[in-house]
């Protein structure tokens, strides 16, 4: 009986100590402030559209006086929402560590095309998001232009600093093919450093301009796209060493299993 009473008393004492300790920790936590802000951005390629300083500024705008606020007044969800909704941010994680460090890890979206439509211009990323141009940085990606139009509603959202997936714009019928073509070029080790510009002409056909020579590559539609590009690369390997880059005015890939050239 005595042992049972002692056991109960010890248990109660431990519980009381735990409650006191938790109360002390809560009190200390409420008095503590952020000790540091750690920001890490993953750039999948060499194009930078958002910097660490941009993220720090965004955090401060979302929670004014961030470094001077008690930890229990820091709303991590609000900070996460502010970072994740940024036009250049893909995935992100925001967490408050036990040592008082606010840690932000973000992955930038990957621009693969700059679209020029009338008086409006934006980037298209590898995940299919349209995002605004940066006032600080410039992505080294091919330019897409020609018979293209982006609805005013989507232009307005991008202009306000939003990212918009092109599939949500029903009026952008040409974007599916543009995305498919740009994505193929971006992921091709030979084409990516070669193609400088993509044009959608009045016949709804794609024309390509390379960084070398003065010729236009007439791709046509995207049927047999892989075969067309294989033919183009074979043509370059065989013809350019013999004739040079400036010998041709047009390289036509439209016809099945052949390359038709017009000389300058």
Protein Blocks (a to p, Z undefined) as FASTA:
>chain_A
ZZmmmmmmmmmmmmmmmmmmmmmmmmmmmmpccfbdcdddddfblbdfbdfklmmmmmmm
mmghklmpcfklpcfklmmmmmmmpmkbccdcddddfkopacddddddddfbdcdehjbc
cdddfkopacdddfkbccdddddedjddddfklmmmmmnopacdfklmmklmmlmmmmmm
mmmmmmpmklmmmpmbdcddfkopacdddfedjbdcdebpaehklmmmmmmmmmmmmmmm
mnojmlpfbdcfkbghiacdddZZ
